[in-house]
């Protein structure tokens, strides 16, 4: 199965019905910053895969960050299932960041 795309990652968020933004929400947007739960799609440093001095694929690591008020194991399980359904492999982690907000992160790769 080929590496899923950025659009596939957006579809995961849409299918779960959770607001999302790339890097950050715009505080000047008419909708403002949503209350948790919400996703941030955070691109990481990445590069191209090459073979025989030619670019074979542009693959970029992303962190899919889910912010929730308190732990939400049911939602986290739904995210894992949607990621698998769309062909993503991932490394999960979770950390409290204050004010009862939990950041759960799935580190994964997308094809650009």
KAJO-V540374 format. One record per helix or strand of 2 or more residues. SS is the DSSP state (~ for helix, > for strand). FROM is the first residue (numbers start at 1). TO is the last residue. If there is no record, write none. Layout:
ss from to
SS FROM TO
SS FROM TO
This chain:
ss from to
~ 6 16
> 20 22
> 38 43
> 47 51
> 54 69
~ 73 85
> 91 98
> 101 111
